[in-house]
Amino acid sequence: MGKKRNSFQRKRSGVLFIYKRTLILISAVLCLLTGIAALTTAGPAYRLSSQALTDWTRQLDSTVYLDILGNESKIFRSVRPEEAPPIQLSNVFMQMLTTIKPDDPRTLLGSEIPGFSLYENQIVIAGEGTNYTNLPIESGQPEHVIEEEPVQEQEKETPVDEEQKSAEDGEETEPAPSTDGKDVVYIYYTHNQESYLPSLDAQQQENAYNKNANVTHAGEALAKRLEELGIGTIADQTDIGAILNERGMAYHQSYEASREVVEAAVAEHKDVSFVFDIHRDSLKRKDTTKEIDGKTYAKVVFVVGAENKDYEKNLKLATDLHKKIEAEYPGLSRGVITKQGAGVDGVYNQDVSDNAALLEIGGVENTLEEAQRTAELFAEIFADYYWGAEKVQGGQAE
């Protein structure tokens, strides 16, 4: 009798086991089908797309992935930045579940305050005084462009020709390096009519646009000094603002208009390897001015478009130049930032060259003279960088 009971219990347990397994299998299949149905029938805004995955994963810092991969290969740990803070799992899980970064309140406010998401910028290197409250602000639509002649600037000091000075002193010097007639730097201005209020004797920021006195003067100063240092340079004078008016294009389409210009220039001048777009910031003087040896200079900040798929190459250029400026003139550079997302161009035509950068020289309350001073210092910094890179690459400077 006991044997029959045990046999019955075993059979019953077996049936229950099969029943449970079958029930679990059916439930899993139903969940899978329900999930597939949800993904395929949901509206486009609610579907799980590659872009959605990209937006989710890019919230995580790259060091998180290096730490994960480093558990399998020590090579990944060796490339982890030394200055990067240790990973906190609680912060990582917080970002994965909510896309909110505990150390960046913009990730919370950006989705709650209308228009706040426009400031989706990342400080790669913070210069002196730079933080998320004073990031570069692109100029808005100008109310009108002043056409009359601007206030005359003070006479600029003539740079000392070191080679001539040494010759007068009777010293023998090595021949100055030269690109041998090749134009390797191209300078242009997407917002070419951006100007500086003090030089226009104007008060309102909306009036800081002039067809005669504008950021092109800073670009010309940069080009002239580069030429003096042996680096062939093209300073384009295309009036992008006029192109917009002729074609009936909006101000936010400036980069579309300038793209045609820079692409044509790079195609025509095969030796061009560095492309600089010169702008003027819209911040106040306190954030954009630096005093060096008793003279005031317009600070410079590097902007890199993070929506360019190869932006890391341009980011390296901006980072290297920032570091060289900091070594020579601490505080003159406001740092390096990347821009992407809604409300900004995100590429800034920087996909035309691996060595492209957008330079904001000074702000709306600086003067043309201060911007020109900075442009000349930047030319000297860039020349050191350029000739140093030539030596490393085995180039011949004649």
Secondary structure, DSSP 8 states (H G I E B T S, - for coil): -HHHHHHHHHHHHHHHHHHHHHHHHHHHHHHHHHHHHHHHHS-GGGS--HHHHHHHHTTS-HHHHHHHHHTT-HHHHHTS-TTS----HHHHHHHHHH--BTTBTHHHHTTTSTTGGGG-EEEEEE-TT--TTS--------S--B-S-------------HHHHHHHTT---------TT-EEEEEE-TTTTB--HHHHT--SGGG-BBSSSSHHHHHHHHHHHHHHTT-EEEE----HHHHHHHHT--GGGHHHHHHHHHHHHHHH-TT--EEEEEE---S-HHHHEEEETTEEEE-EEEEEETTSTTHHHHHHHHHHHHHHHHHHSTTSEEEEEEE-STTS-SSTTGGG-TTEEEEEES-TTS-HHHHHHHHHHHHHHHHHHHHHHHHHTT----
